[in-house]
Amino acid sequence: MRQRQRISVANDTFAATEALPLPGTAAIRSAFTPVTLAISAPQGVFTHPRSGFATIQDFIAAAKARPGGLNVGVPGIGSSQHLTSELLLRAAGKTHD
C-alpha cells in the first residue's frame, strides 16, 4: 500500500504553540519539515491620539514607569499580535509574574 503524502498549511498559531507550549507537552516542530513561507504580514501598534504615545519608545517608557498600569488589546491568545505584545514587554524589561 502506498503511503499518503500530506502537507499542512499553518498560521501564527503554529508559532505560538512552539513559543508558548503547554506544560508537559512535547515540541511539535520536529514532526514537520518547513517547505516555504507563504506570506509575511506586518504588525501595527495603534493608540488613541490623546494617549500621549507618539512613538513606541514613549509606550515602553510608560510601561517601565507604571508597572501594571497599561493595557494591551490583542485578538487572541497565541496570535501573532499577542506574540508581538510579548516582545514589547520584553523590550520594556517586563515579564509576567
N, C-alpha and C positions, 0 to 999 in steps of 0.2 A: 504494500500500500504506500502510495506516495504521500510524503509529509506535506502538509499545508504550509505555505509561506504567508506570514502576516506582517502587517505594518500598522503602527499606531500613530495617530495624529494627536499630539498633546498640546496643552496650553500652559499658562503660568501655574496651574495647579500642580503639574508635574514637578516644576521647580520648587514650589512651596513644600511639597511632600518631602523632597530631598533636604531642603533648607530647615524645615521645622518638623522633623519626624516625631511621631507619637512615641512615647517611652515604650521600650521593649520591641519596637518594630525594626525589621531589617531594611537596609537601603535597597531600593528597587533599581537604582541606576545600573547595577551590574547585570541586570537581566535584559538590558536594552543596548542597542548599538545606535548612536545618533547617525542619521542619514543626511539631513540638511536642516538649516534654519530657514523656515518658510517665510516668516515675517519678522520685522523688528518694529516695535511701536514706541514712540517717545512718551515720557511721563511728564505731566504738568503739575505744578503746585499752584493753587489758587487761594486767595483770601479776600475778604471784604475790603473795599477801598479804605475804610476808616479803621482797619485793624492796626495800622502803624507799621506793617511789614512791607517795606518796599523791595527787599531782597531776601534771599534765603538766609543770608548771614544775619539779617535782623531777626528772623524767626529763631534761628539757632541761639542767638544771644538771649532772646526772651526765654527760650526753653531752659537755658542754663541759669538764668536769673530767677525763674519762677518754677521750680520743680513741681510737677503735677498740676500746674496752673493753666496748661494749654490743652486743647482738644484737637485731634486729627480725625477726620472722617474718611473712611475707605469703603468701597462697595462690598467687600467681603474678606473674611479671614483667609489668608493664604494667597490672595490675589496679588498681582504684580504691584498694585498700588499699596497694598499692605506691606509688602517687602520693601518698597521704596520708602515708606514712612519709617520702617525699622532702621534703614540705612541712615535716615535723617537723625533718628535718635542716637545712633552710634556716633555720628558726626558731632552731635552736641555733647558727647561724652556720657550719655544716659543709657541705662539698661532697665529692664523691668525687674522689680524686686520680687 
